């Protein structure tokens, strides 16, 4: 672990030398979407001091009017708040090498790989991510190092996982000796044990709790994607988390599991593959967010057809999920369910997160609503609307730019030309 931290510190110094910005920066934005959901404005100036936005004014204001300011010329660009991905797994990436990595890679190397993926994601324009499940202490350490300014990286909101024995959150696909070795205290059975597991996750650093109310595609067991956690277990997890100031996200595919999680009071549903009219009604009643992860569905569907990566148990579920996900997302969106952008990156490659936007658009979601989902809505989901999601005075200077307007062509998000996170230019 000491070697990993030493490497992180060295990398931080190199990055800081490359990316250090003046105390005050002035951005000239040719087209500025300061508040997604509202019309963009032409020829605007954004002023940043010590990593915070201090002013947004019309016209191209001279940096000479601001003390020791540097100019960032984005007159030929579309400028908007940094994107946010509400469902990633930074420490992994699905490939035929997964089994060998699990055996060969140390915890320290996994931590460094997670940091590598975090930087790849940041350079793609995603300045904040919600890590929905990785090796906890390594993720928490990277999160905290970024927050302290020791290393450069995206803002990480990190999960603590809770799931039942044999469920999607539990170990699968390996010999029983390894399962016993790899099973941890996040696995629970019964309402009171799940309450304990929730409190334990918060104790050790979870920003939110991630549960798995249904089975999952990548569980290497033929256990389907239906409901797995019982109602009393779901209720106890949500109650315990909310009492300690943490939100709850539920992985859920089949509708019965979606409805059960929503009735228990979860704050978001991840995937929501088979959400039908009854589930949509519960979404509307509770105000919970849907984090669709269409990219994950498309990715596993392609992998199942190609072969070589997924096991037979995984491939069967992947084909079913990929066929249903986009159509049911379209119905949920049209019905007015609140959407927060999320990809499940690790199933897909890190850095390709913006491909999710294209799939959402193909399903009928408007370009502006997609941008809202990845900024304003995402900030609301993680309770950071006061500091993220828009380019307004007082907020963190998380700002990106593209050469073309994503309001004209959502694919423009796949070619982000400028990234600033907290006032630091990283691309």
MARKOLLO-993035 format. One record per residue (C-alpha): residue in one letter; x, y, z. Coordinates in Angstrom, 3 decimals. Example, Ala and Ser with C-alpha at 12.3 -4.5 7.8 and 13.67 -1.06 7.14 Angstrom:
BEGIN
[A,[12.300,-4.500,7.800]],
[S,[13.670,-1.060,7.140]],
***
This chain:
BEGIN
[X,[0.000,0.000,0.000]],
[X,[2.895,2.392,0.798]],
[X,[4.309,1.837,-2.685]],
[X,[0.947,2.649,-4.248]],
[X,[0.619,5.862,-2.255]],
[X,[4.181,6.865,-3.136]],
[X,[3.416,6.350,-6.815]],
[X,[0.213,8.393,-6.502]],
[X,[2.116,11.219,-4.823]],
[X,[4.761,11.236,-7.555]],
[X,[2.115,11.277,-10.262]],
[X,[0.359,14.126,-8.464]],
[X,[3.500,16.267,-8.545]],
[X,[3.930,15.665,-12.265]],
[X,[0.306,16.503,-12.984]],
[X,[0.362,19.590,-10.786]],
[X,[3.425,20.856,-12.637]],
[X,[1.580,20.417,-15.940]],
[X,[-1.838,21.701,-14.955]],
[X,[-1.361,24.403,-12.301]],
[X,[-3.503,27.431,-13.132]],
[X,[-3.365,31.082,-12.112]],
[X,[-5.390,32.134,-9.078]],
[X,[-7.825,33.925,-11.400]],
[X,[-8.816,32.666,-14.842]],
[X,[-11.015,34.250,-17.465]],
[X,[-12.752,32.017,-20.006]],
[X,[-14.080,33.473,-23.244]],
[X,[-16.893,31.127,-24.295]],
[X,[-18.220,31.345,-27.839]],
[X,[-21.395,29.529,-26.812]],
[X,[-22.149,28.922,-23.141]],
[X,[-24.723,26.539,-21.703]],
[X,[-24.444,27.853,-18.174]],
[X,[-27.623,26.181,-16.933]],
[X,[-28.632,23.034,-18.825]],
[X,[-32.341,23.207,-19.500]],
[X,[-32.096,26.871,-20.424]],
[X,[-31.006,28.346,-23.763]],
[X,[-27.257,28.726,-24.362]],
[X,[-25.827,32.226,-24.666]],
[X,[-23.305,33.614,-27.163]],
[X,[-20.031,35.422,-26.343]],
[X,[-19.858,35.047,-22.586]],
[X,[-17.090,35.455,-20.026]],
[X,[-16.664,33.123,-17.062]],
[X,[-14.407,34.305,-14.234]],
[X,[-12.832,31.774,-11.871]],
[X,[-10.907,32.434,-8.670]],
[X,[-9.281,29.714,-6.571]],
[X,[-11.255,26.974,-8.281]],
[X,[-14.693,28.600,-7.896]],
[X,[-16.791,30.480,-10.428]],
[X,[-17.079,34.086,-9.289]],
[X,[-18.804,35.742,-12.235]],
[X,[-20.555,35.026,-15.530]],
[X,[-20.987,38.129,-17.701]],
[X,[-22.016,38.943,-21.260]],
[X,[-19.388,39.804,-23.838]],
[X,[-15.675,39.058,-23.926]],
[X,[-14.279,40.829,-20.884]],
[X,[-10.559,41.606,-20.851]],
[X,[-8.514,39.675,-18.279]],
[X,[-6.729,42.966,-17.576]],
[X,[-9.762,43.965,-15.554]],
[X,[-9.089,41.110,-13.105]],
[X,[-6.069,40.917,-10.856]],
[X,[-3.327,38.596,-12.215]],
[X,[-5.818,36.771,-14.431]],
[X,[-4.954,34.335,-17.221]],
[X,[-7.072,34.024,-20.364]],
[X,[-8.521,30.760,-21.692]],
[X,[-9.793,31.316,-25.218]],
[X,[-12.786,29.088,-26.038]],
[X,[-14.405,31.464,-28.512]],
[X,[-14.670,28.671,-31.073]],
[X,[-16.224,26.191,-28.634]],
[X,[-19.418,25.107,-26.925]],
[X,[-18.857,25.435,-23.171]],
[X,[-20.901,23.712,-20.466]],
[X,[-20.657,22.262,-16.953]],
[X,[-18.559,19.155,-16.435]],
[X,[-20.418,15.921,-17.147]],
[X,[-21.244,13.467,-14.356]],
[X,[-21.564,9.688,-14.602]],
[X,[-23.677,8.210,-11.820]],
[X,[-22.677,4.590,-12.316]],
[X,[-19.104,3.488,-12.873]],
[X,[-16.805,0.815,-11.440]],
[X,[-13.366,2.373,-11.682]],
[X,[-11.322,-0.657,-10.691]],
[X,[-12.529,-3.000,-13.426]],
[X,[-13.004,-3.440,-17.133]],
[X,[-14.680,-6.512,-18.591]],
[X,[-12.286,-8.649,-20.613]],
[X,[-11.076,-12.244,-21.057]],
[X,[-8.255,-11.366,-18.617]],
[X,[-10.534,-10.792,-15.630]],
[X,[-9.897,-14.164,-13.995]],
[X,[-6.121,-13.909,-14.269]],
[X,[-6.146,-10.343,-12.979]],
[X,[-8.116,-11.429,-9.920]],
[X,[-5.380,-13.942,-9.133]],
[X,[-2.320,-11.921,-10.123]],
[X,[-3.043,-8.302,-9.266]],
[X,[-2.341,-7.017,-5.767]],
[X,[-4.730,-4.662,-4.029]],
[X,[-2.173,-1.905,-4.600]],
[X,[-2.105,-2.554,-8.347]],
[X,[-5.908,-2.625,-8.473]],
[X,[-5.869,0.749,-6.751]],
[X,[-3.494,2.164,-9.356]],
[X,[-5.613,0.728,-12.175]],
[X,[-8.664,2.391,-10.645]],
[X,[-6.814,5.693,-10.570]],
[X,[-5.760,5.228,-14.207]],
[X,[-9.405,4.676,-15.179]],
[X,[-10.461,7.692,-13.133]],
[X,[-8.069,9.904,-15.108]],
[X,[-9.253,8.406,-18.407]],
[X,[-12.810,9.259,-17.386]],
[X,[-11.865,12.792,-16.369]],
[X,[-10.160,13.478,-19.687]],
[X,[-13.330,12.331,-21.430]],
[X,[-15.144,15.244,-19.781]],
[X,[-16.624,13.543,-16.708]],
[X,[-15.536,15.627,-13.745]],
[X,[-17.659,13.772,-11.169]],
[X,[-18.459,10.069,-10.961]],
[X,[-20.412,7.841,-8.626]],
[X,[-18.450,4.602,-8.170]],
[X,[-21.167,2.007,-7.644]],
[X,[-18.897,-0.723,-6.329]],
[X,[-15.182,-1.437,-6.199]],
[X,[-12.739,-2.659,-3.564]],
[X,[-13.829,-0.217,-0.936]],
[X,[-10.725,0.963,0.880]],
[X,[-8.726,1.435,-2.309]],
[X,[-11.526,3.509,-3.834]],
[X,[-11.995,5.525,-0.658]],
[X,[-8.255,6.247,-0.556]],
[X,[-8.216,7.544,-4.145]],
[X,[-11.374,9.573,-3.449]],
[X,[-9.845,11.143,-0.357]],
[X,[-6.494,11.830,-2.031]],
[X,[-8.295,13.673,-4.844]],
[X,[-10.407,15.643,-2.360]],
[X,[-7.268,16.656,-0.426]],
[X,[-5.581,17.825,-3.619]],
[X,[-2.777,15.265,-3.343]],
[X,[-3.576,13.865,-6.794]],
[X,[-5.584,15.052,-9.784]],
[X,[-8.783,13.199,-10.617]],
[X,[-12.550,13.369,-10.943]],
[X,[-14.693,13.917,-7.887]],
[X,[-15.629,10.417,-6.667]],
[X,[-18.812,9.560,-4.767]],
[X,[-18.080,6.027,-3.545]],
[X,[-20.456,3.220,-2.645]],
[X,[-20.546,0.690,0.102]],
[X,[-22.204,-2.469,-1.167]],
[X,[-24.832,-4.582,0.578]],
[X,[-26.233,-7.826,-0.838]],
[X,[-27.482,-11.249,0.116]],
[X,[-25.616,-14.551,0.143]],
[X,[-25.475,-15.891,-3.404]],
[X,[-26.928,-12.691,-4.838]],
[X,[-25.505,-10.352,-7.450]],
[X,[-23.294,-8.549,-4.908]],
[X,[-21.735,-11.816,-3.726]],
[X,[-18.741,-13.655,-5.201]],
[X,[-19.400,-16.018,-8.114]],
[X,[-17.649,-18.022,-10.804]],
[X,[-14.734,-19.333,-8.761]],
[X,[-13.843,-22.363,-6.634]],
[X,[-15.346,-22.472,-3.181]],
[X,[-12.057,-21.811,-1.342]],
[X,[-11.711,-18.515,-3.187]],
[X,[-15.344,-17.615,-2.515]],
[X,[-14.779,-18.085,1.208]],
[X,[-11.642,-15.963,1.057]],
[X,[-13.256,-13.156,-0.955]],
[X,[-16.605,-12.928,0.875]],
[X,[-16.737,-9.894,3.157]],
[X,[-19.028,-8.257,5.699]],
[X,[-21.145,-6.595,3.020]],
[X,[-22.937,-9.917,2.457]],
[X,[-26.007,-10.287,4.664]],
[X,[-29.139,-12.372,5.202]],
[X,[-32.321,-11.246,6.901]],
[X,[-33.406,-7.723,7.823]],
[X,[-31.268,-7.206,10.907]],
[X,[-28.119,-8.606,9.361]],
[X,[-28.647,-6.310,6.371]],
[X,[-29.085,-3.413,8.771]],
[X,[-25.713,-4.348,10.288]],
[X,[-24.065,-4.567,6.859]],
[X,[-25.399,-1.121,5.943]],
[X,[-24.068,0.478,9.107]],
[X,[-20.773,-1.312,8.625]],
[X,[-20.438,0.105,5.108]],
[X,[-21.037,3.631,6.367]],
[X,[-18.602,3.103,9.237]],
[X,[-15.791,2.338,6.817]],
[X,[-16.378,5.275,4.482]],
[X,[-19.311,4.788,2.091]],
[X,[-20.793,7.952,0.593]],
[X,[-23.912,5.977,-0.357]],
[X,[-25.167,2.406,-0.142]],
[X,[-25.523,0.216,-3.228]],
[X,[-27.836,-2.794,-2.982]],
[X,[-28.832,-5.481,-5.467]],
[X,[-32.539,-6.114,-5.223]],
[X,[-32.447,-8.409,-8.274]],
[X,[-30.032,-10.772,-9.944]],
[X,[-27.505,-9.476,-12.423]],
[X,[-26.111,-10.324,-15.824]],
[X,[-22.499,-10.767,-14.747]],
[X,[-23.198,-13.021,-11.786]],
[X,[-21.744,-16.315,-12.992]],
[X,[-24.727,-18.355,-11.852]],
[X,[-27.911,-19.240,-13.695]],
[X,[-29.989,-17.352,-11.122]],
[X,[-31.774,-14.991,-13.497]],
[X,[-32.383,-11.268,-13.173]],
[X,[-35.471,-11.467,-10.963]],
[X,[-36.040,-10.258,-7.418]],
[X,[-33.568,-11.609,-4.852]],
[X,[-33.643,-9.437,-1.732]],
[X,[-36.746,-9.726,0.413]],
[X,[-38.927,-6.736,1.250]],
[X,[-37.921,-6.642,4.915]],
[X,[-34.226,-6.690,3.975]],
[X,[-34.708,-3.792,1.558]],
[X,[-36.641,-1.753,4.112]],
[X,[-33.975,-2.218,6.788]],
[X,[-31.142,-1.205,4.462]],
[X,[-32.910,1.980,3.393]],
[X,[-33.962,2.874,6.930]],
[X,[-30.469,2.369,8.320]],
[X,[-28.811,4.309,5.509]],
[X,[-31.215,7.234,5.594]],
[X,[-30.930,7.542,9.369]],
[X,[-27.188,7.980,8.912]],
[X,[-27.505,10.492,6.090]],
[X,[-26.730,8.200,3.174]],
[X,[-28.739,7.608,0.022]],
[X,[-29.418,4.153,-1.392]],
[X,[-29.041,3.019,-5.000]],
[X,[-30.515,-0.303,-6.062]],
[X,[-29.310,-2.434,-8.941]],
[X,[-32.575,-3.808,-10.352]],
[X,[-33.570,-5.494,-13.617]],
[X,[-36.928,-7.294,-13.309]],
[X,[-39.978,-5.198,-12.469]],
[X,[-40.868,-6.963,-9.209]],
[X,[-37.452,-6.093,-7.788]],
[X,[-37.673,-2.521,-9.072]],
[X,[-41.035,-1.981,-7.408]],
[X,[-39.917,-3.578,-4.131]],
[X,[-36.842,-1.322,-3.973]],
[X,[-38.880,1.794,-4.760]],
[X,[-41.474,0.928,-2.134]],
[X,[-38.651,0.465,0.377]],
[X,[-37.595,4.049,-0.363]],
[X,[-34.422,3.812,-2.456]],
[X,[-33.187,7.011,-4.062]],
[X,[-32.261,5.563,-7.439]],
[X,[-32.731,2.474,-9.540]],
[X,[-29.705,1.365,-11.545]],
[X,[-30.503,-0.235,-14.943]],
[X,[-34.300,-0.575,-14.544]],
[X,[-34.307,-2.941,-17.510]],
[X,[-37.857,-4.283,-17.290]],
[X,[-39.567,-1.221,-15.830]],
[X,[-43.198,-1.357,-16.920]],
[X,[-46.293,0.717,-16.083]],
[X,[-46.422,-0.401,-12.429]],
[X,[-42.757,0.463,-11.865]],
[X,[-43.134,3.785,-13.654]],
[X,[-46.013,4.616,-11.340]],
[X,[-43.751,3.959,-8.332]],
[X,[-40.974,6.085,-9.827]],
[X,[-43.407,8.967,-10.190]],
[X,[-44.811,8.481,-6.687]],
[X,[-41.429,8.386,-4.949]],
[X,[-39.453,10.800,-7.125]],
[X,[-36.570,8.330,-7.356]],
[X,[-34.123,8.589,-10.231]],
[X,[-33.560,6.037,-12.971]],
[X,[-29.892,5.575,-13.900]],
[X,[-30.351,3.715,-17.203]],
[X,[-26.869,2.323,-18.153]],
[X,[-27.922,1.643,-21.743]],
[X,[-24.270,1.359,-22.697]],
[X,[-23.842,-1.653,-20.424]],
[X,[-26.816,-3.377,-22.008]],
[X,[-25.511,-2.766,-25.512]],
[X,[-22.009,-3.891,-24.538]],
[X,[-22.970,-7.217,-22.949]],
[X,[-25.367,-7.906,-25.808]],
[X,[-22.514,-7.527,-28.289]],
[X,[-20.201,-9.650,-26.131]],
[X,[-22.781,-12.429,-25.884]],
[X,[-23.047,-12.567,-29.669]],
[X,[-19.283,-12.544,-30.213]],
[X,[-18.414,-15.072,-27.524]],
[X,[-15.113,-15.436,-25.714]],
[X,[-15.772,-13.145,-22.726]],
[X,[-19.060,-14.139,-21.077]],
[X,[-19.849,-17.553,-19.649]],
[X,[-22.995,-19.368,-20.885]],
[X,[-24.918,-18.290,-17.761]],
[X,[-23.908,-14.664,-18.319]],
[X,[-24.503,-14.689,-22.063]],
[X,[-28.078,-15.940,-21.760]],
[X,[-28.976,-13.113,-19.382]],
[X,[-27.050,-10.566,-21.461]],
[X,[-29.041,-11.278,-24.606]],
[X,[-32.348,-10.864,-22.768]],
[X,[-31.328,-7.661,-20.974]],
[X,[-29.821,-5.982,-24.025]],
[X,[-33.013,-6.614,-26.003]],
[X,[-35.264,-5.012,-23.370]],
[X,[-33.299,-2.134,-21.866]],
[X,[-33.529,0.641,-24.451]],
[X,[-37.235,0.226,-25.217]],
[X,[-38.296,0.310,-21.570]],
[X,[-36.036,3.294,-20.937]],
[X,[-37.840,5.142,-23.723]],
[X,[-41.194,4.445,-22.054]],
[X,[-39.919,5.646,-18.676]],
[X,[-38.525,8.844,-20.179]],
[X,[-41.751,9.608,-22.043]],
[X,[-43.709,9.020,-18.830]],
[X,[-41.667,11.682,-17.028]],
[X,[-39.463,9.505,-14.805]],
[X,[-36.468,11.474,-13.526]],
[X,[-33.276,10.396,-15.306]],
[X,[-29.688,10.690,-14.100]],
[X,[-26.906,9.829,-16.543]],
[X,[-25.016,6.592,-15.855]],
[X,[-23.105,4.067,-17.931]],
[X,[-21.919,1.132,-15.779]],
[X,[-18.453,1.749,-17.216]],
[X,[-16.236,-1.256,-16.468]],
[X,[-18.744,-3.317,-18.423]],
[X,[-17.858,-0.951,-21.276]],
[X,[-14.442,0.678,-21.570]],
[X,[-13.665,3.673,-19.400]],
[X,[-13.473,6.892,-21.362]],
[X,[-16.300,5.936,-23.714]],
[X,[-18.915,7.182,-21.243]],
[X,[-20.413,9.697,-23.685]],
[X,[-21.571,6.832,-25.898]],
[X,[-24.429,6.495,-23.365]],
[X,[-25.739,9.867,-24.542]],
[X,[-25.987,8.608,-28.111]],
[X,[-27.993,5.560,-26.999]],
[X,[-30.310,7.742,-24.916]],
[X,[-30.838,9.974,-27.935]],
[X,[-31.598,6.968,-30.147]],
[X,[-34.251,5.968,-27.596]],
[X,[-35.980,9.331,-28.048]],
[X,[-34.459,11.505,-25.301]],
[X,[-33.799,15.060,-26.461]],
[X,[-30.272,16.448,-26.561]],
[X,[-31.054,19.058,-23.900]],
[X,[-32.642,16.522,-21.559]],
[X,[-29.575,14.314,-21.901]],
[X,[-27.332,17.213,-20.882]],
[X,[-29.639,17.951,-17.946]],
[X,[-29.435,14.311,-16.867]],
[X,[-25.617,14.460,-16.833]],
[X,[-25.378,17.784,-14.979]],
[X,[-28.347,19.238,-13.097]],
[X,[-30.045,15.910,-12.325]],
[X,[-26.814,14.149,-11.418]],
[X,[-25.916,16.953,-9.014]],
[X,[-29.341,16.627,-7.407]],
[X,[-28.966,12.865,-7.007]],
[X,[-25.718,13.262,-5.069]],
[X,[-27.020,16.263,-3.090]],
[X,[-24.480,18.674,-4.584]],
[X,[-26.735,21.072,-6.488]],
[X,[-25.319,23.951,-4.459]],
[X,[-21.837,23.411,-5.879]],
[X,[-22.135,21.401,-9.131]],
[X,[-24.261,20.992,-12.249]],
[X,[-24.295,24.555,-13.613]],
[X,[-21.852,27.364,-14.390]],
[X,[-22.943,29.966,-11.850]],
[X,[-21.222,32.126,-9.274]],
[X,[-20.161,30.206,-6.168]],
[X,[-19.965,26.788,-7.796]],
[X,[-16.937,24.592,-8.465]],
[X,[-15.268,25.453,-11.750]],
[X,[-15.986,22.091,-13.399]],
[X,[-16.181,23.101,-17.053]],
[X,[-15.808,21.312,-20.389]],
[X,[-15.899,22.368,-24.033]],
[X,[-16.564,20.734,-27.386]],
[X,[-15.852,21.991,-30.891]],
[X,[-19.428,21.304,-31.970]],
[X,[-22.664,21.857,-30.089]],
[X,[-24.078,18.666,-28.541]],
[X,[-27.482,20.324,-28.814]],
[X,[-27.112,19.960,-32.581]],
[X,[-25.426,16.551,-32.488]],
[X,[-25.143,14.626,-29.217]],
[X,[-22.135,12.749,-30.620]],
[X,[-20.123,15.937,-30.008]],
[X,[-19.793,14.789,-26.378]],
[X,[-17.564,11.962,-27.565]],
[X,[-14.891,14.485,-28.562]],
[X,[-14.403,16.808,-25.598]],
[X,[-11.600,19.265,-26.369]],
[X,[-11.244,21.058,-23.020]],
[X,[-11.652,19.861,-19.424]],
[X,[-11.351,21.908,-16.254]],
[X,[-12.017,20.419,-12.840]],
[X,[-12.062,22.745,-9.822]],
[X,[-10.252,25.436,-11.777]],
[X,[-7.456,23.108,-12.931]],
[X,[-7.115,22.565,-16.666]],
[X,[-6.548,18.840,-17.228]],
[X,[-7.082,18.765,-20.996]],
***
